[in-house]
Amino acid sequence: MKRLLQDLRNFEGNTLCIGVTDKKIISVLKSNKKVGLYELSRPVKRKLFSKSKRIKTDNGKSVKIKKFCSLFKKKSIEYIIIDLNNLYDYYKYLAANSIYVCNTKVYIYGHSDYLTGKDVAAKFKRYKTEIECIQVDDNYLVIVDVSQAKYRWLKNKYYLIIDTFHNLGDYISYFLTS
């Protein structure tokens, strides 16, 4: 977490925060005058059994997480900060959309019961990016340099299909063993 806060002080350009609820991170970004800050956060669930599939922007718009790249132009954001704890449901879309939107670096931090830093790094390795993974206790920080990565529509659909079959196999094995 210290490494992330040190890097935040040196940011210049547009920054997109997805699911970030940590007040230290937001306060450091708002105090930096060189940063244009965009925030996407999950809205509060209104019904007992409804599953919210949209996230809210800072100005109140509701955007589907699968298609947040339609809100931003290609390579228009310099940095993306993702708290994976809040967005685990849409994990398979984040790598492709982050590559499309981001120009410089993607920071993924947090602790998850379902994922490790190696799982997150494996999603981004497909796009031939440089990855640095730091783990302290149960928390991890994955820093992905996406400056050399290229977005290919067909390649993303291929990986989405592969991940869907992989997840389906995990669900079937979990069902059979339980």
LOPADO-680889 format. One record per atom (N, C-alpha, C, O): residue in one letter; x, y, z. Coordinates in steps of 0.02 Angstrom, whole numbers, padded with zeros to 5 digits, always signed. Example, Ala and Ser with C-alpha at 12.3 -4.5 7.8 and 13.67 -1.06 7.14 Angstrom:
2
A+00660-00284+00390
A+00615-00225+00390
A+00660-00165+00390
A+00712-00166+00423
S+00642-00112+00354
S+00684-00053+00357
S+00645+00002+00394
S+00670+00057+00402
***
This chain:
178
M+00041-00060+00000
M+00000+00000+00000
M+00043+00063+00000
M+00025+00114-00030
K+00101+00058+00034
K+00146+00116+00035
K+00173+00131-00035
K+00179+00190-00054
R+00188+00079-00072
R+00213+00088-00141
R+00161+00123-00184
R+00177+00166-00224
L+00097+00103-00176
L+00044+00134-00215
L+00036+00207-00197
L+00029+00249-00242
L+00038+00224-00134
L+00032+00294-00113
L+00091+00336-00137
L+00082+00395-00154
Q+00151+00307-00138
Q+00209+00344-00164
Q+00202+00357-00239
Q+00217+00412-00262
D+00178+00307-00276
D+00169+00317-00348
D+00114+00366-00364
D+00118+00402-00413
L+00062+00369-00322
L+00006+00415-00334
L+00028+00488-00331
L+00000+00530-00366
R+00077+00502-00290
R+00100+00572-00284
R+00135+00595-00348
R+00141+00655-00359
N+00159+00549-00389
N+00196+00566-00450
N+00154+00564-00513
N+00179+00574-00568
F+00089+00549-00506
F+00045+00544-00565
F+00037+00610-00600
F+00033+00663-00568
E+00034+00608-00666
E+00018+00665-00707
E-00028+00641-00763
E-00010+00594-00799
G-00086+00672-00770
G-00132+00652-00822
G-00197+00625-00794
G-00211+00631-00734
N-00237+00594-00837
N-00302+00568-00818
N-00295+00502-00781
N-00256+00459-00800
T-00333+00495-00727
T-00332+00435-00686
T-00403+00410-00677
T-00448+00449-00661
L-00413+00346-00687
L-00478+00314-00678
L-00475+00268-00619
L-00433+00223-00616
C-00519+00278-00570
C-00524+00235-00511
C-00586+00192-00518
C-00642+00219-00524
I-00578+00127-00516
I-00634+00080-00524
I-00643+00043-00458
I-00601+00003-00438
G-00698+00057-00424
G-00715+00023-00362
G-00672+00042-00303
G-00672+00006-00253
V-00635+00097-00307
V-00590+00117-00253
V-00631+00152-00199
V-00665+00202-00211
T-00628+00125-00138
T-00663+00154-00082
T-00615+00178-00027
T-00638+00205+00023
D-00551+00168-00036
D-00501+00187+00014
D-00495+00263+00014
D-00480+00294-00038
K-00505+00294+00071
K-00505+00367+00077
K-00435+00397+00069
K-00429+00453+00046
K-00383+00359+00087
K-00315+00384+00078
K-00298+00394+00005
K-00269+00445-00015
I-00316+00345-00035
I-00301+00348-00107
I-00338+00405-00140
I-00308+00443-00179
I-00402+00412-00125
I-00442+00465-00155
I-00417+00534-00133
I-00415+00581-00173
S-00398+00541-00070
S-00375+00607-00045
S-00308+00626-00077
S-00297+00684-00093
V-00263+00577-00087
V-00199+00591-00120
V-00210+00612-00192
V-00178+00658-00217
L-00256+00578-00227
L-00270+00596-00296
L-00303+00664-00303
L-00288+00701-00349
K-00348+00680-00257
K-00383+00745-00260
K-00336+00802-00242
K-00346+00858-00265
S-00286+00789-00200
S-00240+00842-00181
S-00188+00855-00236
S-00159+00909-00238
N-00177+00808-00280
N-00130+00817-00336
N-00164+00858-00391
N-00214+00836-00420
K-00136+00915-00406
K-00166+00961-00455
K-00153+00941-00527
K-00185+00967-00573
K-00107+00894-00539
K-00090+00872-00606
K-00132+00814-00631
K-00123+00789-00686
V-00179+00792-00589
V-00218+00732-00604
V-00290+00751-00619
V-00322+00788-00582
G-00316+00724-00675
G-00387+00727-00690
G-00417+00662-00667
G-00400+00609-00692
L-00463+00665-00619
L-00487+00605-00585
L-00557+00586-00609
L-00602+00628-00610
Y-00564+00522-00629
Y-00629+00493-00645
Y-00641+00435-00597
Y-00596+00395-00585
E-00701+00432-00569
E-00717+00380-00521
E-00776+00338-00545
E-00827+00365-00566
L-00768+00273-00542
L-00822+00227-00555
L-00830+00184-00493
L-00783+00150-00472
S-00889+00185-00463
S-00900+00145-00403
S-00966+00109-00407
S-01012+00132-00442
R-00972+00054-00373
R-01032+00013-00374
R-01087+00047-00334
R-01075+00069-00277
P-01147+00053-00362
P-01202+00083-00323
P-01227+00035-00269
P-01214-00025-00271
V-01263+00063-00222
V-01291+00023-00168
V-01350-00017-00195
V-01391+00009-00233
K-01354-00081-00176
K-01409-00123-00199
K-01474-00099-00169
K-01477-00083-00109
R-01527-00096-00209
R-01590-00071-00185
R-01638-00127-00164
R-01675-00119-00116
K-01638-00183-00198
K-01683-00238-00183
K-01645-00293-00147
K-01583-00295-00148
L-01682-00337-00117
L-01651-00390-00078
L-01613-00439-00121
L-01556-00458-00105
F-01642-00461-00177
F-01611-00512-00218
F-01583-00486-00285
F-01557-00526-00324
S-01586-00422-00299
S-01562-00397-00363
S-01486-00392-00362
S-01455-00376-00311
K-01457-00405-00419
K-01385-00401-00426
K-01371-00341-00471
K-01394-00339-00528
S-01334-00294-00446
S-01321-00233-00483
S-01267-00245-00535
S-01212-00267-00518
K-01282-00232-00598
K-01235-00244-00651
K-01208-00179-00680
K-01177-00179-00733
R-01220-00125-00645
R-01196-00060-00668
R-01154-00028-00614
R-01161-00044-00554
I-01112+00018-00635
I-01074+00058-00587
I-01089+00131-00601
I-01106+00149-00657
K-01082+00173-00551
K-01097+00244-00557
K-01033+00283-00567
K-00982+00269-00536
T-01037+00334-00609
T-00981+00380-00616
T-00988+00433-00563
T-01038+00436-00527
D-00939+00476-00558
D-00938+00528-00508
D-00995+00577-00519
D-01022+00605-00470
N-01014+00589-00581
N-01068+00637-00594
N-01137+00604-00596
N-01185+00636-00615
G-01142+00541-00575
G-01207+00509-00566
G-01231+00465-00623
G-01282+00432-00616
K-01196+00463-00680
K-01216+00419-00735
K-01207+00347-00714
K-01164+00331-00674
S-01248+00303-00742
S-01242+00232-00730
S-01213+00199-00792
S-01240+00208-00847
V-01160+00160-00784
V-01123+00131-00841
V-01116+00057-00828
V-01100+00036-00773
K-01127+00016-00880
K-01113-00055-00873
K-01038-00066-00869
K-01000-00037-00907
I-01017-00108-00822
I-00946-00120-00812
I-00916-00155-00872
I-00856-00146-00886
K-00955-00195-00907
K-00929-00230-00965
K-00912-00181-01021
K-00869-00195-01063
K-00946-00124-01022
K-00939-00078-01078
K-00915-00009-01056
K-00934+00041-01087
F-00874-00005-01004
F-00851+00061-00984
F-00801+00089-01033
F-00786+00149-01032
C-00774+00047-01077
C-00728+00073-01128
C-00765+00115-01180
C-00734+00153-01216
S-00832+00108-01184
S-00869+00152-01230
S-00876+00222-01202
S-00890+00269-01239
L-00866+00230-01136
L-00869+00295-01104
L-00806+00335-01118
L-00808+00396-01123
F-00749+00300-01124
F-00685+00332-01136
F-00658+00313-01205
F-00675+00260-01231
K-00617+00356-01233
K-00587+00342-01298
K-00528+00295-01289
K-00504+00284-01234
K-00505+00267-01344
K-00450+00220-01343
K-00386+00255-01320
K-00368+00307-01346
K-00353+00226-01270
K-00291+00250-01242
K-00296+00322-01216
K-00249+00361-01224
S-00353+00341-01186
S-00363+00409-01163
S-00347+00419-01089
S-00344+00475-01065
I-00337+00365-01052
I-00323+00369-00980
I-00251+00346-00969
I-00229+00296-00996
E-00213+00385-00928
E-00144+00367-00915
E-00138+00313-00862
E-00097+00267-00869
Y-00178+00317-00809
Y-00173+00270-00754
Y-00242+00244-00735
Y-00291+00281-00737
I-00245+00180-00717
I-00306+00151-00691
I-00290+00118-00624
I-00240+00082-00618
I-00331+00132-00574
I-00324+00102-00508
I-00386+00060-00495
I-00442+00085-00498
I-00376-00005-00481
I-00432-00051-00473
I-00428-00084-00404
I-00375-00110-00385
D-00483-00082-00367
D-00490-00120-00306
D-00530-00182-00323
D-00591-00178-00334
L-00497-00238-00327
L-00529-00300-00351
L-00581-00328-00303
L-00623-00368-00323
N-00578-00308-00240
N-00627-00332-00191
N-00698-00314-00210
N-00744-00353-00200
N-00708-00255-00238
N-00774-00231-00254
N-00799-00253-00322
N-00858-00250-00337
L-00753-00276-00365
L-00772-00292-00434
L-00755-00363-00454
L-00737-00374-00512
Y-00759-00409-00409
Y-00740-00478-00426
Y-00786-00508-00480
Y-00763-00548-00520
D-00850-00490-00480
D-00898-00518-00527
D-00879-00504-00600
D-00894-00544-00644
Y-00845-00449-00612
Y-00829-00428-00680
Y-00754-00433-00694
Y-00727-00397-00736
Y-00722-00479-00660
Y-00650-00487-00665
Y-00628-00505-00735
Y-00575-00482-00758
K-00667-00545-00771
K-00646-00568-00837
K-00648-00513-00889
K-00615-00519-00941
Y-00684-00459-00877
Y-00688-00404-00925
Y-00636-00350-00911
Y-00621-00309-00955
L-00609-00348-00851
L-00566-00292-00832
L-00500-00291-00870
L-00476-00236-00886
A-00471-00347-00884
A-00406-00348-00919
A-00413-00318-00989
A-00374-00275-01008
A-00461-00342-01026
A-00469-00317-01095
A-00489-00244-01097
A-00463-00206-01137
N-00536-00224-01054
N-00557-00154-01053
N-00502-00107-01028
N-00496-00051-01051
S-00461-00131-00981
S-00406-00091-00957
S-00353-00080-01011
S-00325-00026-01017
I-00339-00132-01049
I-00291-00126-01104
I-00317-00076-01156
I-00278-00037-01184
Y-00382-00076-01169
Y-00411-00031-01218
Y-00408+00042-01196
Y-00392+00086-01236
V-00423+00055-01133
V-00430+00123-01108
V-00364+00153-01085
V-00351+00212-01096
C-00321+00113-01054
C-00262+00139-01021
C-00203+00147-01068
C-00195+00110-01117
N-00162+00197-01053
N-00105+00214-01095
N-00038+00197-01061
N+00010+00182-01096
T-00035+00200-00994
T+00029+00193-00960
T+00030+00134-00912
T+00063+00084-00926
K-00005+00139-00854
K-00001+00087-00804
K-00069+00072-00773
K-00112+00116-00769
V-00077+00009-00752
V-00137-00013-00715
V-00113-00038-00648
V-00068-00080-00643
Y-00145-00012-00594
Y-00130-00033-00526
Y-00190-00072-00500
Y-00246-00046-00499
I-00179-00134-00478
I-00232-00175-00450
I-00209-00193-00379
I-00156-00222-00369
Y-00250-00176-00330
Y-00231-00188-00261
Y-00289-00220-00223
Y-00346-00219-00246
G-00273-00249-00166
G-00325-00274-00122
G-00313-00346-00101
G-00262-00376-00116
H-00362-00371-00065
H-00361-00439-00041
H-00426-00472-00064
H-00480-00444-00057
S-00421-00531-00092
S-00480-00567-00114
S-00474-00639-00091
S-00420-00669-00092
D-00530-00667-00071
D-00531-00738-00051
D-00527-00784-00111
D-00507-00842-00105
Y-00545-00759-00170
Y-00550-00801-00230
Y-00490-00795-00275
Y-00476-00842-00313
L-00454-00740-00273
L-00399-00728-00320
L-00334-00713-00284
L-00334-00691-00226
T-00280-00726-00318
T-00214-00706-00293
T-00183-00659-00344
T-00211-00647-00398
G-00126-00632-00327
G-00091-00587-00372
G-00069-00623-00436
G-00065-00592-00489
K-00055-00688-00431
K-00035-00726-00490
K-00092-00734-00539
K-00081-00734-00600
D-00154-00741-00514
D-00212-00746-00557
D-00222-00682-00597
D-00237-00684-00657
V-00215-00626-00563
V-00223-00561-00595
V-00168-00551-00647
V-00181-00527-00702
A-00107-00569-00629
A-00050-00561-00675
A-00059-00605-00737
A-00038-00585-00791
A-00089-00664-00729
A-00098-00710-00786
A-00146-00680-00838
A-00136-00692-00898
K-00196-00643-00816
K-00242-00612-00863
K-00207-00559-00906
K-00221-00553-00966
F-00161-00522-00876
F-00127-00469-00912
F-00066-00494-00952
F-00044-00460-00998
K-00039-00553-00935
K+00019-00580-00971
K+00001-00597-01043
K+00044-00598-01087
R-00063-00611-01055
R-00085-00628-01123
R-00071-00571-01172
R-00062-00584-01232
Y-00070-00510-01148
Y-00062-00452-01191
Y+00010-00429-01195
Y+00023-00373-01219
K+00056-00470-01172
K+00128-00456-01175
K+00145-00390-01140
K+00174-00344-01170
T+00127-00386-01077
T+00140-00327-01036
T+00193-00344-00984
T+00207-00402-00971
E+00223-00292-00956
E+00271-00300-00902
E+00233-00296-00836
E+00195-00249-00825
I+00242-00346-00793
I+00203-00352-00732
I+00249-00356-00672
I+00299-00391-00672
E+00231-00317-00620
E+00266-00320-00556
E+00215-00337-00503
E+00164-00303-00496
C+00227-00391-00466
C+00179-00414-00416
C+00211-00411-00347
C+00264-00440-00336
I+00179-00374-00301
I+00204-00365-00234
I+00151-00393-00186
I+00093-00376-00190
Q+00173-00436-00139
Q+00126-00465-00091
Q+00151-00452-00021
Q+00208-00468-00003
V+00107-00423+00021
V+00122-00411+00091
V+00065-00442+00130
V+00007-00420+00125
D+00080-00493+00170
D+00030-00532+00207
D-00022-00558+00158
D-00005-00595+00112
D-00086-00541+00167
D-00139-00564+00122
D-00153-00514+00067
D-00186-00532+00018
N-00129-00453+00073
N-00142-00402+00023
N-00089-00405-00032
N-00032-00426-00020
Y-00109-00385-00092
Y-00061-00385-00147
Y-00071-00322-00189
Y-00124-00291-00188
L-00018-00306-00224
L-00019-00249-00271
L+00012-00275-00336
L+00069-00299-00336
V-00026-00268-00390
V-00002-00288-00456
V+00003-00225-00498
V-00046-00190-00508
I+00063-00212-00523
I+00075-00154-00566
I+00088-00179-00636
I+00135-00216-00648
V+00045-00158-00683
V+00049-00182-00751
V+00066-00123-00797
V+00030-00073-00798
D+00121-00129-00834
D+00141-00078-00882
D+00110-00096-00949
D+00132-00144-00981
V+00059-00058-00970
V+00022-00073-01031
V+00040-00028-01090
V+00003-00023-01138
S+00097+00005-01085
S+00116+00052-01139
S+00131+00016-01205
S+00122+00045-01258
Q+00153-00047-01203
Q+00168-00084-01263
Q+00112-00131-01285
Q+00116-00162-01338
A+00060-00137-01244
A+00005-00184-01258
A-00039-00157-01314
A-00048-00096-01321
K-00066-00202-01354
K-00110-00184-01409
K-00177-00217-01400
K-00182-00276-01381
Y-00229-00180-01414
Y-00298-00205-01408
Y-00319-00235-01474
Y-00318-00200-01525
R-00339-00298-01474
R-00365-00332-01533
R-00433-00361-01515
R-00439-00399-01467
W-00484-00343-01554
W-00552-00364-01540
W-00559-00440-01543
W-00589-00470-01498
L-00533-00471-01595
L-00539-00543-01604
L-00501-00581-01549
L-00526-00632-01524
K-00443-00557-01530
K-00404-00588-01477
K-00442-00585-01410
K-00441-00633-01372
N-00476-00529-01397
N-00514-00522-01335
N-00573-00570-01333
N-00589-00598-01280
K-00607-00579-01389
K-00663-00626-01392
K-00639-00697-01382
K-00672-00737-01348
Y-00582-00714-01410
Y-00553-00780-01401
Y-00538-00793-01327
Y-00556-00846-01301
Y-00506-00746-01293
Y-00491-00754-01222
Y-00554-00757-01179
Y-00556-00792-01129
L-00605-00720-01199
L-00668-00722-01162
L-00701-00791-01166
L-00728-00815-01116
I-00698-00821-01225
I-00726-00889-01233
I-00685-00940-01193
I-00714-00983-01160
I-00620-00935-01196
I-00577-00980-01158
I-00591-00974-01083
I-00596-01024-01048
D-00597-00912-01058
D-00611-00901-00987
D-00680-00927-00967
D-00688-00952-00912
T-00728-00921-01012
T-00796-00946-00997
T-00795-01022-00989
T-00825-01048-00942
F-00762-01057-01034
F-00757-01130-01028
F-00717-01150-00965
F-00734-01200-00933
H-00666-01112-00949
H-00627-01127-00889
H-00670-01118-00826
H-00668-01160-00781
N-00709-01063-00824
N-00753-01052-00766
N-00808-01104-00762
N-00827-01125-00708
L-00833-01125-00820
L-00884-01177-00821
L-00857-01243-00793
L-00891-01277-00756
G-00796-01259-00812
G-00764-01319-00784
G-00754-01314-00709
G-00763-01364-00673
D-00736-01254-00684
D-00728-01245-00612
D-00794-01254-00576
D-00797-01285-00523
Y-00849-01227-00604
Y-00915-01234-00573
Y-00937-01307-00571
Y-00964-01330-00521
I-00926-01343-00626
I-00945-01414-00628
I-00905-01455-00578
I-00933-01496-00542
S-00840-01443-00573
S-00799-01480-00525
S-00819-01463-00454
S-00819-01506-00410
Y-00836-01400-00441
Y-00858-01381-00374
Y-00924-01415-00357
Y-00934-01437-00301
F-00970-01418-00406
F-01035-01449-00395
F-01028-01524-00382
F-01062-01551-00339
L-00984-01558-00419
L-00974-01630-00410
L-00940-01647-00344
L-00955-01699-00314
T-00896-01604-00322
T-00860-01619-00259
T-00900-01600-00198
T-00885-01625-00143
S-00950-01558-00205
S-00989-01537-00146
S-01052-01576-00136
S-01089-01563-00089
***
